């Protein structure tokens, strides 16, 4: 099962994306699970830290540049250079 993470400060956009992903999952044989949907970057970071997630598909708001801790969690290979 592929884990999906949604993060956007506009709940209406997250709802649209969640519905599109659910529709896709029904019409395909790809097993998807939306395991985290958050408005606040800190909520997503907390979830990732607690779950020790190493993969998945992330739909992230572009404003995350101001949250370097979240980027380090999501892209550890980039920060180890």
BELJO-V202399 format. One record per pair of residues at least 24 apart in sequence whose C-alpha atoms are under 6 Angstrom apart, sorted by the first residue. I is the first residue (numbers start at 1). GAP is how many residues later the second one is. D is the distance in whole Angstrom. If there is no record, write none. Layout:
((I;GAP;D) (I;GAP;D))
This chain:
((1;30;5) (1;31;6) (2;30;5) (2;54;6) (3;30;5) (3;31;6) (3;53;5) (4;29;6) (4;30;5) (4;31;6) (4;52;6) (4;53;5) (4;54;6) (5;31;5) (5;53;5) (6;31;5) (6;53;5) (7;30;6) (7;31;5) (7;32;6) (7;53;5) (7;54;6) (8;31;5) (8;53;5) (9;30;5) (45;25;6))
